[in-house]
Amino acid sequence: MQSAPKINWTKYLIIGAVPYIITAAIFHNSDIAIGLLIVYAGTIANQLLLVRGVKLILNATGHNKTEIMIIFLIKMAILFLALSLSVHFMGNKVILPLLFYIAQIFILIFNIKKE
């Protein structure tokens, strides 16, 4: 994937694990830990597709609209499935996956390398 080198993966994964560790330590519940892992994996896949889709849009020559649309539909499907599956594991703690996802967005912003 062309966009993968733009993200500082070491820093991203280490800093991205901090909210997971804090939340898992606070709640001491394996269902919450599993739910947050699902959101974390879905967030990483979602953000990879986001970076790829934006790169395709910015370099629109040679790429068709169908490819861009498919990337964004897959991105939305992954995000929806990850959040809904994590809510299934967490029960009534619906806000936790959303807050975790928002935290991961800010972590990604701080870890994108400037060109």
Short mmCIF file of the C-alpha atoms (twelve columns), coordinates in Angstrom:
data_MODEL
# 
_entry.id   MODEL 
# 
loop_
_atom_site.group_PDB 
_atom_site.id 
_atom_site.type_symbol 
_atom_site.label_atom_id 
_atom_site.label_alt_id 
_atom_site.label_comp_id 
_atom_site.label_asym_id 
_atom_site.label_seq_id 
_atom_site.Cartn_x 
_atom_site.Cartn_y 
_atom_site.Cartn_z 
_atom_site.pdbx_PDB_model_num 
ATOM 1   C CA . MET A 1   0.000   0.000  0.000   1 
ATOM 2   C CA . GLN A 2   1.464   3.352  -1.051  1 
ATOM 3   C CA . SER A 3   0.132   5.273  1.941   1 
ATOM 4   C CA . ALA A 4   1.516   2.953  4.638   1 
ATOM 5   C CA . PRO A 5   4.932   4.692  4.938   1 
ATOM 6   C CA . LYS A 6   3.245   7.995  5.805   1 
ATOM 7   C CA . ILE A 7   2.244   6.680  9.239   1 
ATOM 8   C CA . ASN A 8   4.884   6.236  11.908  1 
ATOM 9   C CA . TRP A 9   3.704   2.715  12.827  1 
ATOM 10  C CA . THR A 10  5.863   2.193  15.887  1 
ATOM 11  C CA . LYS A 11  4.707   5.386  17.551  1 
ATOM 12  C CA . TYR A 12  1.124   4.912  16.360  1 
ATOM 13  C CA . LEU A 13  0.740   1.405  17.782  1 
ATOM 14  C CA . ILE A 14  2.455   2.233  21.082  1 
ATOM 15  C CA . ILE A 15  0.503   5.442  21.702  1 
ATOM 16  C CA . GLY A 16  -2.675  3.828  20.348  1 
ATOM 17  C CA . ALA A 17  -2.410  1.049  22.916  1 
ATOM 18  C CA . VAL A 18  -2.394  3.513  25.833  1 
ATOM 19  C CA . PRO A 19  -6.183  4.198  25.820  1 
ATOM 20  C CA . TYR A 20  -6.788  0.446  25.516  1 
ATOM 21  C CA . ILE A 21  -4.558  -0.369 28.497  1 
ATOM 22  C CA . ILE A 22  -6.079  2.398  30.626  1 
ATOM 23  C CA . THR A 23  -9.658  1.368  29.862  1 
ATOM 24  C CA . ALA A 24  -8.949  -2.336 30.365  1 
ATOM 25  C CA . ALA A 25  -7.239  -1.558 33.691  1 
ATOM 26  C CA . ILE A 26  -10.156 0.550  34.906  1 
ATOM 27  C CA . PHE A 27  -12.915 -1.960 34.121  1 
ATOM 28  C CA . HIS A 28  -11.161 -5.332 34.743  1 
ATOM 29  C CA . ASN A 29  -13.579 -7.044 32.366  1 
ATOM 30  C CA . SER A 30  -12.611 -9.400 29.550  1 
ATOM 31  C CA . ASP A 31  -15.708 -8.488 27.494  1 
ATOM 32  C CA . ILE A 32  -14.673 -4.827 27.470  1 
ATOM 33  C CA . ALA A 33  -11.114 -5.798 26.562  1 
ATOM 34  C CA . ILE A 34  -12.355 -7.897 23.623  1 
ATOM 35  C CA . GLY A 35  -14.717 -5.147 22.492  1 
ATOM 36  C CA . LEU A 36  -11.965 -2.543 22.560  1 
ATOM 37  C CA . LEU A 37  -9.598  -4.849 20.649  1 
ATOM 38  C CA . ILE A 38  -12.257 -5.175 17.953  1 
ATOM 39  C CA . VAL A 39  -12.596 -1.396 17.763  1 
ATOM 40  C CA . TYR A 40  -8.802  -1.008 17.698  1 
ATOM 41  C CA . ALA A 41  -8.389  -3.467 14.803  1 
ATOM 42  C CA . GLY A 42  -11.326 -1.912 12.942  1 
ATOM 43  C CA . THR A 43  -9.924  1.568  13.508  1 
ATOM 44  C CA . ILE A 44  -6.536  0.640  12.092  1 
ATOM 45  C CA . ALA A 45  -8.142  -0.905 8.991   1 
ATOM 46  C CA . ASN A 46  -10.495 2.070  8.671   1 
ATOM 47  C CA . GLN A 47  -7.685  4.600  8.914   1 
ATOM 48  C CA . LEU A 48  -5.524  2.734  6.399   1 
ATOM 49  C CA . LEU A 49  -8.393  2.815  3.919   1 
ATOM 50  C CA . LEU A 50  -9.022  6.489  4.693   1 
ATOM 51  C CA . VAL A 51  -5.442  7.439  3.933   1 
ATOM 52  C CA . ARG A 52  -5.526  5.317  0.762   1 
ATOM 53  C CA . GLY A 53  -8.848  6.804  -0.375  1 
ATOM 54  C CA . VAL A 54  -7.742  10.379 0.186   1 
ATOM 55  C CA . LYS A 55  -4.521  9.695  -1.674  1 
ATOM 56  C CA . LEU A 56  -6.534  8.323  -4.610  1 
ATOM 57  C CA . ILE A 57  -8.774  11.386 -4.593  1 
ATOM 58  C CA . LEU A 58  -5.828  13.780 -4.548  1 
ATOM 59  C CA . ASN A 59  -4.072  11.877 -7.343  1 
ATOM 60  C CA . ALA A 60  -7.248  11.374 -9.362  1 
ATOM 61  C CA . THR A 61  -5.485  10.893 -12.689 1 
ATOM 62  C CA . GLY A 62  -5.623  7.271  -13.772 1 
ATOM 63  C CA . HIS A 63  -8.055  6.146  -11.051 1 
ATOM 64  C CA . ASN A 64  -11.721 5.663  -11.655 1 
ATOM 65  C CA . LYS A 65  -14.516 6.773  -9.390  1 
ATOM 66  C CA . THR A 66  -15.651 3.204  -8.786  1 
ATOM 67  C CA . GLU A 67  -12.405 2.266  -7.025  1 
ATOM 68  C CA . ILE A 68  -12.618 5.304  -4.759  1 
ATOM 69  C CA . MET A 69  -16.273 4.581  -3.983  1 
ATOM 70  C CA . ILE A 70  -15.530 0.926  -3.176  1 
ATOM 71  C CA . ILE A 71  -12.723 1.924  -0.812  1 
ATOM 72  C CA . PHE A 72  -14.991 4.299  1.092   1 
ATOM 73  C CA . LEU A 73  -17.859 1.780  1.231   1 
ATOM 74  C CA . ILE A 74  -15.522 -0.887 2.637   1 
ATOM 75  C CA . LYS A 75  -14.176 1.681  5.098   1 
ATOM 76  C CA . MET A 76  -17.667 2.505  6.339   1 
ATOM 77  C CA . ALA A 77  -18.625 -1.177 6.555   1 
ATOM 78  C CA . ILE A 78  -15.527 -2.023 8.616   1 
ATOM 79  C CA . LEU A 79  -16.203 0.864  10.977  1 
ATOM 80  C CA . PHE A 80  -19.872 -0.053 11.390  1 
ATOM 81  C CA . LEU A 81  -19.107 -3.741 11.980  1 
ATOM 82  C CA . ALA A 82  -16.326 -3.032 14.453  1 
ATOM 83  C CA . LEU A 83  -18.413 -0.589 16.494  1 
ATOM 84  C CA . SER A 84  -21.562 -2.739 16.472  1 
ATOM 85  C CA . LEU A 85  -19.664 -5.921 17.367  1 
ATOM 86  C CA . SER A 86  -17.850 -4.170 20.202  1 
ATOM 87  C CA . VAL A 87  -21.147 -2.848 21.565  1 
ATOM 88  C CA . HIS A 88  -22.422 -6.432 21.463  1 
ATOM 89  C CA . PHE A 89  -19.556 -7.476 23.759  1 
ATOM 90  C CA . MET A 90  -19.797 -4.446 26.055  1 
ATOM 91  C CA . GLY A 91  -23.534 -4.375 26.589  1 
ATOM 92  C CA . ASN A 92  -24.750 -1.096 28.032  1 
ATOM 93  C CA . LYS A 93  -21.380 0.674  27.789  1 
ATOM 94  C CA . VAL A 94  -22.112 2.008  24.299  1 
ATOM 95  C CA . ILE A 95  -20.112 5.220  24.659  1 
ATOM 96  C CA . LEU A 96  -16.777 3.453  25.289  1 
ATOM 97  C CA . PRO A 97  -16.203 2.240  21.689  1 
ATOM 98  C CA . LEU A 98  -17.099 5.670  20.313  1 
ATOM 99  C CA . LEU A 99  -14.751 7.483  22.682  1 
ATOM 100 C CA . PHE A 100 -12.037 4.952  21.950  1 
ATOM 101 C CA . TYR A 101 -12.485 5.477  18.199  1 
ATOM 102 C CA . ILE A 102 -12.306 9.261  18.579  1 
ATOM 103 C CA . ALA A 103 -9.114  8.922  20.627  1 
ATOM 104 C CA . GLN A 104 -7.617  6.737  17.875  1 
ATOM 105 C CA . ILE A 105 -8.408  9.415  15.270  1 
ATOM 106 C CA . PHE A 106 -6.449  12.013 17.237  1 
ATOM 107 C CA . ILE A 107 -3.587  9.559  17.729  1 
ATOM 108 C CA . LEU A 108 -3.456  8.999  13.956  1 
ATOM 109 C CA . ILE A 109 -3.362  12.748 13.325  1 
ATOM 110 C CA . PHE A 110 -0.323  13.121 15.570  1 
ATOM 111 C CA . ASN A 111 1.498   10.204 13.929  1 
ATOM 112 C CA . ILE A 112 1.224   11.079 10.248  1 
ATOM 113 C CA . LYS A 113 4.634   12.037 8.882   1 
ATOM 114 C CA . LYS A 114 4.873   15.388 7.149   1 
ATOM 115 C CA . GLU A 115 6.253   15.236 3.615   1 
# 
